[in-house]
Amino acid sequence: MKNLADILELDGPAGPPTERMLQILTEACRLFATRGFDGVSVRDIAQECGISKATLYHHFPDKDAILRPLVMGITRSLHQRVLRAIPAEAEPAEKLRAFMVESARFFEEYRWAFIVSSTVFWTDPQARQRRQRIEWRDRHEALLRIILEEGVQRGAFRIEDIGMAGRLVLGALNWMPKWYDPKGPLPASAIAEQFYDVLLAGVGARPDVITI
Amino acid sequence: MKNLADILELDGPAGPPTERMLQILTEACRLFATRGFDGVSVRDIAQECGISKATLYHHFPDKDAILRPLVMGITRSLHQRVLRAIPAEAEPAEKLRAFMVESARFFEEYRWAFIVSSTVFWTDPQARQRRQRIEWRDRHEALLRIILEEGVQRGAFRIEDIGMAGRLVLGALNWMPKWYDPKGPLPASAIAEQFYDVLLAGVGARPDVITI
């Protein structure tokens, strides 16, 4: 997660995070994802970074201050990255492909942060910034619906229920970080391409179409 | 979750759970799903049940003993329920539909338990029975792959990569408990039917096919 700095939402008017802060956030993120927020102590994080607890506390007042920038940034960053990746003048099908591929790239890059974030979203007793996160999530879903709607209007897609089709797409993508193996044979973008092909053509055979 | 008893995996040779145990498990399940395992105390669960902590401890030695039967049972039960719902002699497409619809019904019925279970799977420091759960999950994925494979062999499906198509289906289904609203306009089974239709026919328009 070399670009973790790009997705963080740091408090206050502080400048960009230092190398040390990024190291702490990166190690903490991986630990939270694999052991749960409550299963990780500040001591664990410091140990993983090879620093003392005192040094860690110099950068972050508590464990919560480490979690917050990870969790807040991820939903917003996903949306902004995907939005930027969609070519304004392309065909709806091309836009859908870009939406899916860029989402997969994002999950590949920020896999741990996404897992932490989606877990905390559900189980956080303090519902950290849940409202703002829901706003970004809704914006992201709306973007996908606009692409699908445009495709239907221009005759590129046949979809009865735009909302449901959107949820199918998002479910397939959002579940990816749970099983995707970075050491596996396919990069995340290639998986998204395959998903796109299946979604566009369907898995049902078409005996009435002659293929060359 | 009136049928919670059906999915529980209780320790030891004890008989079926008592009404009181089911009440405790049901309330705890909802609390764990909404606030996280570590965000809920034994006192919270007892309070929600309208009983004393002493009464709760009479039935369960600790919070862990409440979580375990919920988490262990869910992956196995999902697989067994779906397996039973698939007609042995049906066409592959009909089997795929049954797989999807029964999964959705299961998620509707055991929504909280599934959310708890899938959260704990990732964040549990003790990796409670993760190995057994992975075995059941793999069996479940294999069942879907067999259906898709059969469909390809019999000419009902056109699928290049069975594993990827299966993951698309499972992602769409497994993400459902995260957004499904029991008070919404559609029952979970109707949503699964829509997903099935989209998956079979695809969203891409087919100008070359004449529909009647």
Chai-1 contact restraints between the chains, C-beta under 6 A:
chainA,res_idxA,chainB,res_idxB,connection_type,confidence,min_distance_angstrom,max_distance_angstrom,comment,restraint_id
A,R35,B,P125,contact,1.0,0.0,6.0,A-B,restraint_1
A,G36,B,T123,contact,1.0,0.0,6.0,A-B,restraint_2
A,D38,B,D38,contact,1.0,0.0,6.0,A-B,restraint_3
A,G39,B,P125,contact,1.0,0.0,6.0,A-B,restraint_4
A,T119,B,T119,contact,1.0,0.0,6.0,A-B,restraint_5
A,T119,B,T123,contact,1.0,0.0,6.0,A-B,restraint_6
A,W122,B,T119,contact,1.0,0.0,6.0,A-B,restraint_7
A,T123,B,G36,contact,1.0,0.0,6.0,A-B,restraint_8
A,T123,B,T119,contact,1.0,0.0,6.0,A-B,restraint_9
A,P125,B,R35,contact,1.0,0.0,6.0,A-B,restraint_10
A,P125,B,G39,contact,1.0,0.0,6.0,A-B,restraint_11
A,G155,B,A205,contact,1.0,0.0,6.0,A-B,restraint_12
A,A156,B,A205,contact,1.0,0.0,6.0,A-B,restraint_13
A,F157,B,V203,contact,1.0,0.0,6.0,A-B,restraint_14
A,R158,B,A205,contact,1.0,0.0,6.0,A-B,restraint_15
A,I159,B,V203,contact,1.0,0.0,6.0,A-B,restraint_16
A,D161,B,Q194,contact,1.0,0.0,6.0,A-B,restraint_17
A,M164,B,Q194,contact,1.0,0.0,6.0,A-B,restraint_18
A,A165,B,V198,contact,1.0,0.0,6.0,A-B,restraint_19
A,A165,B,V203,contact,1.0,0.0,6.0,A-B,restraint_20
A,L168,B,A172,contact,1.0,0.0,6.0,A-B,restraint_21
A,L168,B,F195,contact,1.0,0.0,6.0,A-B,restraint_22
A,L168,B,V198,contact,1.0,0.0,6.0,A-B,restraint_23
A,G171,B,G171,contact,1.0,0.0,6.0,A-B,restraint_24
A,G171,B,A172,contact,1.0,0.0,6.0,A-B,restraint_25
A,G171,B,W175,contact,1.0,0.0,6.0,A-B,restraint_26
A,A172,B,L168,contact,1.0,0.0,6.0,A-B,restraint_27
A,A172,B,G171,contact,1.0,0.0,6.0,A-B,restraint_28
A,A172,B,A172,contact,1.0,0.0,6.0,A-B,restraint_29
A,N174,B,W175,contact,1.0,0.0,6.0,A-B,restraint_30
A,W175,B,G171,contact,1.0,0.0,6.0,A-B,restraint_31
A,W175,B,N174,contact,1.0,0.0,6.0,A-B,restraint_32
A,W175,B,W175,contact,1.0,0.0,6.0,A-B,restraint_33
A,Q194,B,D161,contact,1.0,0.0,6.0,A-B,restraint_34
A,Q194,B,M164,contact,1.0,0.0,6.0,A-B,restraint_35
A,F195,B,L168,contact,1.0,0.0,6.0,A-B,restraint_36
A,V198,B,A165,contact,1.0,0.0,6.0,A-B,restraint_37
A,V198,B,L168,contact,1.0,0.0,6.0,A-B,restraint_38
A,L199,B,V203,contact,1.0,0.0,6.0,A-B,restraint_39
A,L200,B,G202,contact,1.0,0.0,6.0,A-B,restraint_40
A,L200,B,G204,contact,1.0,0.0,6.0,A-B,restraint_41
A,A201,B,G202,contact,1.0,0.0,6.0,A-B,restraint_42
A,A201,B,G204,contact,1.0,0.0,6.0,A-B,restraint_43
A,G202,B,L200,contact,1.0,0.0,6.0,A-B,restraint_44
A,G202,B,A201,contact,1.0,0.0,6.0,A-B,restraint_45
A,G202,B,G202,contact,1.0,0.0,6.0,A-B,restraint_46
A,V203,B,F157,contact,1.0,0.0,6.0,A-B,restraint_47
A,V203,B,I159,contact,1.0,0.0,6.0,A-B,restraint_48
A,V203,B,A165,contact,1.0,0.0,6.0,A-B,restraint_49
A,V203,B,L199,contact,1.0,0.0,6.0,A-B,restraint_50
A,G204,B,L200,contact,1.0,0.0,6.0,A-B,restraint_51
A,G204,B,A201,contact,1.0,0.0,6.0,A-B,restraint_52
A,A205,B,G155,contact,1.0,0.0,6.0,A-B,restraint_53
A,A205,B,A156,contact,1.0,0.0,6.0,A-B,restraint_54
A,A205,B,R158,contact,1.0,0.0,6.0,A-B,restraint_55
A,D208,B,V209,contact,1.0,0.0,6.0,A-B,restraint_56
A,V209,B,D208,contact,1.0,0.0,6.0,A-B,restraint_57
